[in-house]
Amino acid sequence: MATVSKETADEMVACNGRYKDDTPVVRIVQYTNAWGGEAYGLEYEGQLGKYAPSEYIIDPKVYWEAKA
């Protein structure tokens, strides 16, 4: 799973889901990790829902989503 810092997530939002030469992101999910820290998970085309609630992904929320 691709998890990034808030700073990187915000940079990707500002660039409409693009980060350098990486594949475009279609959704960023904010969640609390198993150790109580804030995390941002990247979902790419065909991977939507991979940040579903679990013991490692607590209270996931959509932080940003690409417009169709």
N, C-alpha and C positions, 0 to 999 in steps of 0.2 A: 504494500500500500504506500502511496505517495503522501506523506504528511509534511507540511511546511509550517513555518512561523507565520505569525500575523502579518509581519512586515512583507513577507513574500506573497502571502494571500492578497494583501492590499495592492501590491504592485501588479499582480495578475488581474485583479478587478479593474485597475486603471488602464490596463492594456487589453481589456475585453477578452480575458482568458488566455492570453498568449504570454509566454515567458521565453525570451531569447529565441532559440531555434527548436524548442520543444513542441510536441503535439498540442494543439489547442485543448484547453480544459472546457468541459461543458457545465460543470457544477463544482462549487467548493462548499464543503460541509464543515461547520464548526461543531466541535464536541469536547467533552471532558474525557481525558484519557484515564486509564486504570490507576494512575498515580495522582490524580486530582489536577493535572495540568490542562491548560487550554490548548487545543490542537486544531489544525485545519487540514482536512483531507481533500485530495484532488480526485475528481471522477472524470474520466475521459469517455468518449463515445463508446457505447457498448458496455460501460461499467456502472451505470447508474444504480444506486442502491447498495453499493459495496460497503458503505459506511452506515449500515443498519445497527440499531441498538444491540449491544452485547456487553459482556463483562469488561471489555476493553474500550468500547465506544459508548459513552454515557451521554444521554440527552442530546443526540445529534440534531442540528438545525441547518437548514440551507442558508449559507452565508452569501452566496452569489450564484446566479444561474444565467447561462447564455440565453439571449433572446433568440427565439426561433426565426 
